[in-house]
Amino acid sequence: MTAELYRDPWGIPHLRATGARALARAQGRVTALDRAWQLEVERHRSQGTSAAFLGAEAVGWDRFARRARLDDTARRCFTALERRDPETADWVVAYVDGVNEGLAEGAGRAPEFAETGLAPGRWEPWTPLGVWLGAHILFAGFPAKLWREEVVRRIGPEAVDLFAADGPGTSGSNGWLVTGERTGAGQPVIAGDPHRFIEDPGVYQQIHLSCPEFDVVGLAVPGVPGIAHFAHTGTVAWAITNAMADYQDLYRERLRRVGPQGPEGTGSWEALDPDGEWRAVARHMETVEVAGGEPVEVEVVETPRGPVVIGGAEMTEGVEPISLRYPARVTEDLGFSALLPLLRAREVADVDRAFDHWAEPVNVVQAADTEGGVLHRVAGRVPLRGADNRTRIVAAWEPGHEWLGWHEMPYGTVEDGVAVMANQRGPAGPLGVEFAPFHRAARIRQLLDERPKWSAQDMADIHMDTHLASAAPLMGHLAALDGLGIEATALRDWLLGWDRRMAADSMAAAAYSAVRGAVVRRLAAHPAFAALADPPAYPEVFRPWLALLPRVGLALEHLLKAEELYGIDRAALVREAVEEAAAQPLGVWGDTHRLAPWRALTTTSYDEPGLSGDHDCVLCTSTVPGLTDLSARGPAARYVWDLADRRQSLWVVPFGASGVPGSAHHRDQLPLWLKGELAPVVTDWSRLTQEQETEKVEDNHEQ
């Protein structure tokens, strides 16, 4: 087989090969060259072995990965893929072969390996499936059920809706489709931006894949072959947003020890099933190695429902065992059979059929083609089961909580030439419980309605909109205040005249955030919510969902709008908050609202920039009101797919194409990302620079 590697001015890899398998191998190799450290971090995270070189801070995740059986599930899914879809399985193997070819050279470029003493390992055929599962296992936000359970138990069921909000560990996106009658060129445009934890290196890899079967540009997930989420084949393009569906369940388990016991407490265990029978439970111990610390023993237990992720066979500290049931563990299918058909898609109908194979995470898909076809649908696998499963932890031993099949995926509509999704309660409404507020979706629709015609270049105006509609309830409380001190009155009046834009250079935005944060802290400290102040002794990976202050901050709009709130004098709290903010020196919003990306190594430090936007803005650079103005989540990429001419398409990522610190393309896109500018998508091979000569590799799989 042969493969060629080219680069554009941004260092983005463009690959050309003689066939799909050769291309997958080349994609794996170039990803290893550019992102070796990232690939190895993700491989170890999927295996639950990252603490061996990252230290004690990684133990919590490793423990969860072991107990949730992520690596074992990936193995099972790959074995099933070999049986059901051998072509895709072989294609994945080719990608893995490429990764293994490039890892040593890529590791030599990445200083993190020397800093941690990590040696590049070897990828297995199922590793890409483990990377995918590890990246998305928390997307459905099943820990929110733990929070609801605590709210019901400690305060009452009426309080659940007060705290309903886009949870702290889920990820969303903006996405919009404009049909040809609404564009100047007469062909559709698809645009948007996925909101995820901002990581360095980035969670998306800009790439161009070309062979005789297909020629596709898009945003790939490093460690996974093909281009799943956002891509343009020349005649059809697609993009996704998080559907906010609920497809994972938590079960309380009753476990008992049976039979002779070993000297260290080993032996047989059983779980009580809904039919009243006790059935065998798989149980063993694993060891998590910890750099600079003592090894940690992890008990791995699995019942007929699924792996036990909280508690254990022996109840300790009053924490009952809770198991997690998730589709991939049940079906042995992660949806990888969608990936090759997506690359081969020529029209919307092809994309639609490909997404019939999609599993998780559950997404809303928007697609359009050059023949006028459009698609707006939900894709994924959501189990049919009782209503209680969707909202709370259910008893494993009670009947009525079993999975009874799978929902048919709903389709959405395109109205007046526009479809907008921003994690609101849209076509996926029947499949979920909590959705994002309508603010972002309504604002995008409003902006699109302001012009009769749009171009690809116009879309950056929408990406960067900073209007904060969710400020309305707090502003209403401010307007009702009287009797304030002189400085507080001046602050209140100033904010009432504010345009509600969270611009980085805005003093008013900073003042609003100061008042908002003070209100959140007072509400969280109020005796009415004292019962929620101390979270249960659950594993640390679930703590972001269980901390009261972030929950109050993200649900502030509901708490301020509620007709009555447990007798809390909200006017008094807002008054105190305004007085507190008025007594403090204020700068501009970008002083405190700064980028805070996640890095596996916390020793690396950059002077990260100030940001515009906020959680409910279209420019969704999330904060945790009351706790921090830093933004750990935001647009992990921006894209504009132009169906009139793919060469007019645009994209950008927060940092760059390279994951190697100090390299020319490590952070060269950051200035564009900050200003809302986008780089052109280059597909003309004559405008690219060939990085290496044609590579010839012996491969008996491809003639």
N, C-alpha and C positions, 0 to 999 in steps of 0.2 A: 504494500500500500504506500501511498505518498501523501504528504501533508505539508502545507506551507504556512508560515506564521508571518503576518504583517502587523504593523502598528500604525495608528493614526497620530496626529500631533499631540493627543492626550495620553498616549501610551496604551490605548485600548486595543486588546488583541483581536485581530481579524484572521480567521482560520479558513483555509481552503484545502479540501482533501478529495480523494478519489471515491469515497463512499461514506456512508453514515458511521460505520464502525471505525474507519480511519479517523474520521472527524472527532468522534467521541474520545478516541485515544489522544488526539492532539489537544482537545479541550482539557482533558485531565492533566496532561503534561504542562500546558501553559499556566493552568491554575496553580499547579505545584510550584512553578517557577516564580509566579507573582505573589502567591498567597500561602507559602509553605507553613508559616507559623499559624496562620488562621486555620488552615486545614487540620493541622495536628491538634490544635486546641479543640476544635469541634469533634474530631475523632475521639479524643480522650473524654470529652464531656459526654458523648453518646455512650461510651463504655463505662462511665463512672470512675475514671482513672486520672482525672485532671489534678487532683490534690497532690499527686506524686511529684509534680513539678511546680505547681502554683501555690502549694502550701495550705494552711488551715482554712483560709477563706473559701476554698473550693470544696471543702468537705461536705457542706450542706447539700450542694448540688449533686455531688458524687453519690451521696447516700440515697437521694431521691432517685437518681438514674438507675442505681442498682435495684432498689426496691420496686420501682415501676417496671423493671425488666425491659428497658429500652433496647439494649444490645441484643438480648434474646429475641425480642419481638422483631427487630430488624433481620436477624438470621432467619426466623420463621417466614417472614414476608418474602425474603429473597428466594428461599427454597420453594415457596409456593409460586413465585414469579417464574422460576425456571420451569415449573410444571405447566403453568397456565399460558405463559407468553415467553417462550424461549428466545425469540428474537430480541425482545427488550432486555431480558436477562443478560444475553451475550453482549449487547450494546453497553450495559452498565459495567460489565467486566472489562470491556475495552477502555472505558473511562478510568476505571481503577488501575488498569495496567499503565495508563498514561501518568496518573498521579504517582505511582511507584517509580516510574522512570525519572520523573522530574524532582522528586522530593529531596534527594541528597543535594542536588545543585541549588534548589530553592532554599534549603536550610542553610547552605553556605552563605547566602546573601542576607539572611535574616538574623540580626544580632540577638534576638530573644533566645535562640537556641543555646548560644554560648552563655548568656546571662543566667539561664535556668539550669544549664547542664543537660537539657533534653536532647536526646538523639532522635532523629526522624525514624519513625517506625514503618510498619508495612500495612497498607490498606488491604482489607478483605473484600470480596465481592459484595457483601452486604453493608459495608461501611457507608456508602452514600445514603442508604435507606435509614441507617442509624442517625446520620447527620440531619436528615430531613425530619425524622421523628423528634430528635432532641430539640431542634429549632422551633417546633410547632406544638409540642405536647401541652403547653400551657395556654395556647391560643384560645381555646374554648372557655378558659377562665373557670374551670371546675372548682378552684378554691373559693370562689364566690359563694358556693353552697355552704362552706364552713362558716363564712361570715353571716349568712342569713340564719343559719342554725343558732349561732350565738346571739343574734339580735332577738330572735323569737324566744329563746330560752331565758335571756337576761332582762329583756324589756317587754316584748310582746309582739305578736304577728303584725299589729298595725304599724309598727315602726319599719318594717322591711321596705316598703315603698319609699319612705323618706330618704333612705340611703341608696336608692337605685341610681346607678350611674355606670358609666364605662369604667370597669374595674382597673386597678392600678397595674395589673400584670398583662392585660390584654393589649392587643395592638389593632389599630384601625387603618383607615386609608380614605383619601378622597379619590373619586373617579367620576369622569363625566364623558358622555358620548354626544357629539353634535353631528347630526346627519347632513347629507350633502345640500339640502335646501337651505341650511343655515350657515353655509360656508361660502366664501368668495370663490373658491376653486370648484365648487359643485361636488365635492367628494367629502366623506365623513372625516372627522378628526376625533381621536380619543386621547384624553389627557388625564393626569392625576398624579398622586404621590402617596406611596405607602408610608404609614406612620408606624415606626417600630423603635425599639431602643436603638439609639445611634451608637454604632460600634466602630472601632478603629482597629483593623481594617473594616471596611463597610460590609453590610450584610448582603449587598447586591453587587454583582460583577457585570459591567457593561461588556458585551461580547458580540461578535459577528461570526456566524457559522455557515459555511457554504460548501456544498457538494452537488453532484449532478441531480440529486433528489430534491434539494431545497436550498434556499438562501435566506437566512433569518438573522435579524438583529434584535437584541433585547437585553433584559436584565436577568442574569442567571444567579442561582444560589451557589456560592462557592462550595464545592464538595459534592454537587449533584449534577449529573449530565443534562444537556439540553437547556431549554429556556422555558420555564413553567409559567411564570406569573405575568410577565409583560413582554410582548414581542410583536414584531412586524415582519411578515414574510414577503412583502411587496404587493400582494393582492389582498391580504387579509391581516388584520391586527387585532389584538385582544389585550385586556387588562383585568385585574381583579381587585376587589376590596374584601375585607373581612365581613362575612355575613352575620357575625355575632350569634351564630347558632349554638344550641346546647346539645352536645352529642357525647358527653362523658358523664358517668354516674358514680356516685359515692354510696357505699353500703356499710352499715354497721354490721360487724360480724360477731358471732358467738363461736368461740373456739374452745376445744377441750383436748387435754392430753390423754392419749390412750396407749396401752401396751407397755412393755418394759422400757425404762429410761436409761440412757447412758450416763456416764460419770459427769458430763458437762451439761446436763439438761437436754441432751438430744433425745430424739425419739419420735414417735408418730403423733400427729395431730389431726383433728377432724373439725369440720365446720358444719353448723346446722343449716340445712337447706330449707327452702320454702315448703317442701312436701313433708317436713318433719323428720327427715332422715339425716343422720350424721355421715358426712362423706370426707374422704381423705383430703388433707391439705399438704401441698408441697412446701417444705421448709428446709433451708440450709443457711449456713453462715458464709459471708464473704468478708474479705479484708480490704479496706481502703488504705493504701499507703499515703503518707503525708510528708511532704518535704519539710524538714526541720521540726518534725513532731512525731509523736507515737502513732503507730497504726491504729485505725479505728475498725472495730468489728461491726458488721452490718448484718442484721437478721433479714433474710429474704423469705417472705411467706406469700403463697398464692392460693386463694380459695377458688371454688367454681365460678365466682363472680369476676375475679381478677386479682392482681397483685395488691397486697396490703401496703399502703403508703403512709399510714399513720398508725402508731401503736405497734403491737406485735403479738406473737403467740401468748406470751406472758404479759398481762396487763400491768403496766408500770405507771406510777404517778397519776393513776386514775384516768389514763388516756385509753379509751376503748379502741380495739382494732377497726380500721376503716379501709376498705378495699376500693380500688379504682377500676372501673370497667370502661375501656375505650375501644373504638371500632377496630383499629389495626390489630389489637391483641385477639379480638374475637374472629375477625375475617382473614387474618394473615394477608392483608392487602393494604398497601400504602398508596395505591393509585398510580404507580409508575407506568402502567400501561397507557396512560394518557400522553406521556411525554413525546414519544416518537410520532404519533399521529398529529400532535400539535405542530411539530416542526414541518410535517408534510402538508399541512393545511393549505388549501388554495382559496377557500370561501368560507363563509360563516357556517354553513352546514357541516363542514369538516371540523371546525372548532367545536360546534355543538356536540357532535358525536364523540370527539375526543374527551370532552369534559364529562361525558357519561361514565367514563372510567375513573373520574376523580374521587378521592377518598377524603383526605383531610390535609389541612384545615378546610372547613366548609367556607366557600367563597361566593361572592356575587361576581359574575363574569359579564363583561361588556365587550362586544366584538362588532366589527364592521368590515365590509369588503368593498372592492372597487365596482361591483355589480349592483350596489345599492342594498345589499343584505345587512341587517343589523341583528344583534343578539343581546338580550338582557335576561340572565337566568341565574339561578343558584346551582352550585355544583358541590357535590360531596356526599357524605353518608351520615345520615341522622337516624338513630333508632326510633322505632315506634315503641312507646311504653307509657306507663301511667303518668299523670300530671305531677304527682309527688316527686318522681325521679328528677324532674327538670328543675325543681326549686329547692330541694332539701336533701339531706342524707336520709336514706331509707333503710329499713331493717332487712337484712339479707334473709332472715328466717321467716319473713312474712310473705305470703303469696300476693301477686299483683304487681310486682316490681320487675318482672322479667322483660327482656327485649323480645318483641313479637314481629320483627321484620324491619323494613326501612321505609322512610318517607319518600314519596316521589318528590323530585326537586321542582320547586315552583319557578315560573317564568314571570318576569316583569314586563313593563310596557315602555315605549318611547313616545313621549307626549310633546307635541309641537316641535318635533325635531330634536328633542333633548332627553337624555336620561342621566340622572344624577344619583350617585350612591356615596354616602359618607357615614356608613355604619348605623344609619337610622333604621327605624322600623319600616322596612320596605318589603320587597317580595319575600324576604326570609322571615317575616313576622311570625308565621305559624311555627317556625323552627327554633325560636329563641325565647329568652326570658327578659334579659336586660339589653337595651340598645343604647347607642350614643344619642344625645339630644339632637333635635332637628336643626340646630343652629347652623352647622357647617353646610348641610345639604340645602337648607333654605337660602343661605347666603349665595352659594354657588349658582343655584337656579335664578336668584334675583340678578346676579351679575350677568349671566348668560342672556337673560331677557332684556338687558339694557341695549344690546346691539342686534340689528337684524342679521348681520353677517359676521362670521368669525374666520380668522386665519390661524394657522399653527403658531405663528409668532405672537399672536395676541394672548395666548393662553397663560403666559407668565404673569399677566396682570391678575388672573384668578388665583394662581398658585400663591401669590404673595399678599393676598388680602388679609388685613389685620383687624377687621371690625369684630368687636366682642359683644355679641347679642346677649350672652348669658349674664352680662353686668346689670341687666334691667332690674332684677329684684333688689339688689343691694342699692342701686341708685334710687329706687322707689323709697326705701327706708331712709336714705339720706335726705331726700326731698321733704320728708315728713318731720325731720328734726327741727326743734327750735330751742332757744335758751342755751346755745353753745357759747363757749368762750370766743374771744375775738379771733384768735388764730384758727380755731376749729371752724368757726363760721366762714372765714375766708377760704379755708380748704374745701369745706362743703360746697360753697358757691362756685368755686373753681371747677370742682368735679362735675357739678350739674351742667356746666357749659362745655364739658369735654366731648369730643367727637367719638369717644369709645373705640379709638384705634390704639392697639397695643404696638406702637412703633418703638423701635429701640431708642430713638432720640427723644422720646416723649417724657416730660416730667409728670404730666397728668397720669400717664399709664403707670408710672412708678408710684405715684400717690395712691391711685386706686388699688394697686397691689398691696401697698402697706395697710390700707384700711381693711381690705379683704382678708389679709393674713391675720390681722388683729381680731377680726370678727370670728374667724375660724378657730383660733386658739381659745377664745372665750367660750364659744359653743362647746368645743371638745372638753373643756375643763368644767363645764356646768354639771352640778350634781345629778341632773336628770339623765346624763349619759355615763355616770360614774361606773355603772355595772359593766360597761364595755371597755373601760380604760385598761384593764389587764387582760391581754389576749390569752387564750388557752395554751397549754404546753404542747403545741403542735410543732412539727419540724420547721426549721427556719426558712425553708424555701417558700412556705405559705404565709409567712409573716406580713408581707406587703398587703395582703388581702384582709388582714385581721387587725391592723393598727387603726385606732380610732381617729387620730388626727388626720391622716390622709383621707380616710373615709368621709369625714366631715367636710374636708376641703373640696373633694370631688363631687359631693352631694349638696354643696352650699345652696345652689339655686332652689332645690326642693325644700330644704330646711327653712329658707327665708320666705318661700311662697306658701308654705302650709298654713291652713286657716288657723290652726292652733298647734303649739309645740310644747306639750308637757308643762304648760304654765311658764315657759321661759319668756322673760321680758326682752324680746329681741330689739326693741327700740333702745332700751337701756344699754344693751351690749354694743349696738352700732354706735351709740353716743360715746361710749368709752373708747371704742376703737378709733373714732375720728379724733378724739382728744389726744389719744396716744400717738397717732400718725402725725398730727399737727405739731407735736412737741419734738419731732425728730427731723434732722436734716434730710432733705430729699435730693436725689440726683435724677438721672434718667433711667428708664426701664432697662436699657441694655447694660447698666452698671451691675445689676444683680441677676438679670435674666441672661445667663451665659450658657454656652454649649458645654455639656458635661458628658462626653461619650464614655461608653464602657470599654475598658481595655483589660485583657486578661492579666497583663502585668501592670500593677499600679505604680511601679517605679518610674514609668514614662510620664513626663509632664510637658504640657504645652500651655501657652498663654491663649486659652480659647476665647473666641470672640463673643461680644454681646449680640443678642438676637431680638428680632421683632417677633410678634405673634404671641399666642397663648393657647391653652388647651382647647377652647371652643372656637378659636379662629380657624378660618380656612388654612392659614399658615399655622399649622398645629404644632407649635413647639411647646410641649407640655411642661407644666410646673406641678408642684404639690402645694397648693395654697396653704399658708399657715406653717409650713415646714421649710420649704426652700423655693427660691425663684429659679434655681438652676434647671436646665432642660436636658434631661437624659433621653427623652423621646421626641421624635419629630420626623420630618420627611427624610426617609432613608434613601430616597431617590426622587427625581421628578422626570416625567416623560411626556412627550407630545408625539403621537403617531399620526402622520398625515397620509391619508389614503390617496390623495391626488398625486403625490410625488414623495416617495419614501425619503428622498434626499433632502426634503424640507422638514423632516422629523428632527426632534430635539431631545436632549437628555442631559442629566447631570446627577452626580452623587456627592455626598457631603465632603469627601476627602479626595480620592483619586483612584486610578486603576491599579496602582501598585500597593501591596501591603508591606513593603519594605521601608522602614523609617529612614528618612534622609534621602531617599531616591527622588528623582526628578518628578515622578508622577504619584508620589505618596499623598500629597495634599494640594496639588495644583488646581483642583476643581473647587476647593473651598471658597475662594473669592467669588466665583460664579454663583455657587449655592447660596452664599450670604446675600448677594444682591438680587437674586431671583433670575439671573441669566442662565441660559442653557447652551450647551455645546451642540454643534451640528452633528447629526448622524452621518458618517461618511461610509458610503458603500461602493464608491468608484475605486477599483483596485489600482488604477493608475495614480491616484492621489495618496496611496498608502506606501509605507516604507517596509520593504521586506527585511525581516530581522535575521533570517537564516535561510540557507539554501534549501531546496526541496529535500525533505527527509524521506528516506526509503527505509522501510522496516519490514522484515520478513513476518508474515502473518498468514498462517494456514487457514484462518477463518474467512479471509477475503481474497477472492481471485482477481 
